[in-house]
Every structure is written in C-alpha cells, then in structure tokens.
Amino acid sequence: MSLGHQRGDGIGTSAKKHQDGKERLAFYMDLVSHDMVNDNQAVLSYLELILATPGLDKKTADYARKAISHVRSSTLRIDNVRTIASARKARTAELGAANLYAALKESVDELPQVFPSKSVKVVKSPEMGTASVVGGGIVKELLLTVMASVV
C-alpha cells in the first residue's frame, strides 16, 4: 500500500511538472510573438516615414512598399500561429462551425489590406453554395494566411 501511494504521488508530480512546463512554454511563446508583432509595427512605422519623405526616388519607394507587404504578411502569420496554437487546445465543440464560403469572402476582402501596393485579384465562383466546417473564426484566418502566402 505504501509503495502504491508513493508511485501515485510520483506520477502526479511528474504530470504537474509537465503541465507547468507546457504553461511556461505557452506563456513564453505568447510573449515572444507579441514582441515580434511590436517589432513589425515599429518597422512599418519607419517604412511609412520613408515613403512620406518629400522627393523620395521611385526605386526607394518601390522597395519600401515591398518591405511593407512582407512585414504585414509576417505580422499576419504571427497572429495566426498564435490563434491556431490556442485553438489546438480547444475541443471541436468549442471551436464551433464556420461557413466556409463566408470565411473565404471575408479573407478575399481583407487580402488587399495586407498588400496595399499590389493589385491582388482573387477569382471565385459566383455560385458558391453553403459549406459548414469546424473551426469557427480560425477558418478565415487560415484562408487569409494561405492566400497571403500565395501572393
């Protein structure tokens, strides 16, 4: 009886240490991703200041616009990784259903904001029916990330 009790305590302690480690890692990852987004926002501010410089030559302006697109795309991916990582912990029922075509439309509408210097055109069938998928709000973010990666 005494050995079983000690074994049970050891397993409980090990599981608690593992859970504590996972929570610390999740906190660290959240903190790092938040810092990365802040850094990206600072870079965007400097690039926008460069673009606002009077007499800026066309070549430099083009490079700044391209850099802005990449930084915005990077920020989008960081946010989506954070969202998807937290969703992995959720149960299917907690995620809820999403209208796939509505999520696609929202993603298509949002895509030009990620790449303001590009002419982005997404062609989709005008007659899309309905399709319900598991994933809730994550579905739109996944679609937007995939399209941003393609651009």
Buried (B, 14 or more C-beta within 10 A) or exposed (E): EEEEEEEEEEEEEEEEEEEEEEEEEEEEEEEEBEEBBEBBEEBBEEBEEBBEEEEEEEEEBEEBBBBBBEBBBBBBBBBBBBBBEEBEEEEEEEBBEBBBBBBBBBBBEBBBEBBEEEEBEBEEEEEEEEEEBEBBBBBBBBBBBEBBEEE
